[in-house]
């Protein structure tokens, strides 16, 4: 890089017989052929003031120099942004309706889409897009950048780990750009879009540089877009406090599953992209396919018909808890899955259907050092889901930790009156007494014991599920023959009718 004195001493450029090969070289060549009428090609001016004036002999950039520097900055931002790889990510290619998602998810996507489009038209303050992997955050952020670039405005789009690499690269002896210059170009960008905040290696140096950048833009109220798959409390507290300032910007969470999985509203994913729900395995278990079974005795068939009626009523208007108990294969899982499938078909809130041992495995997996999510985050997602269906409660390993997590989960949903469906081999009297006490509340919970025996492969199995084996589990032939839960607790209004 030449010093200002060198530029002033030799303002005329040597004649170049070769044809410029880049836009920047062509621009420099044009300046050499047709020097600016104001500065005569020197690039700088001096104030016409008397000796002794504070601005006497002070150099100021000419308009041509300012324009060239602005063009250089824009070209640099385009190069660093690598927007060529993201040209396809525009508002026109974004799918606000997802791929067959229920109304709750479509509404969230539409809200995020419209908010991002308004921001792209007039960037002011900060916009924070939160959500799991593949929810559409990066697409919307890149669409904002592409929209601004199409209008001729500068925008810097960069993934946070890449940003830190660009800063580290300035320490290389071969770097043509100094650290301070690179840092200044990033923190002063007209529009800065940071993708995947929190995905970087959180060294003290990295945290310090990110704070410097965001704090500078926070104080200057410079337009900034941030995407992250983490909750604010998981970020550096200094950065989180600025992202949470609603006076400066807006924050929206996109609660959509990963677009890349191609699910049709049947997937509930944690923020690491793992599918928690197994509802897709029960797609054929709907109310229309539920059999009342001609092989049953009259009272058993009436009991099964009552279970079907309770499930239909709950599916139409999920409130409180619905608990089905009974032997293996009696139909309780079918009814629970039918409730979930009804909700999906009706375009309502996506339910989480999960077998209890699988749920506990997902929670335990968060203790793995390679896990990309935390126990608190995943646990909060499960306990707050609009409709939770827990299949086979009681088949889990009854460790103190497992019992504690299940109680915390169900107690939260009980206190919040969140719709919950539970299936279990055990009666409430055989469960954890803390859970049994909540199921005994007839105002919030309906417990129905299915008295029908197990039914597999088109024929009933005498004595329930005697001799039936599940891969990886012990034979359950030791269960008492004919063991049938008899408890049927209904809300007060229903008992009055009966």
Order of alpha helices (4+ residues) and beta strands (2+ residues): alpha-alpha-beta-beta-alpha-alpha-beta-alpha-beta-alpha-alpha-beta-alpha-beta-alpha-beta-alpha-beta-alpha-beta-alpha-alpha-beta-alpha-beta-alpha-beta-beta-beta-beta-alpha
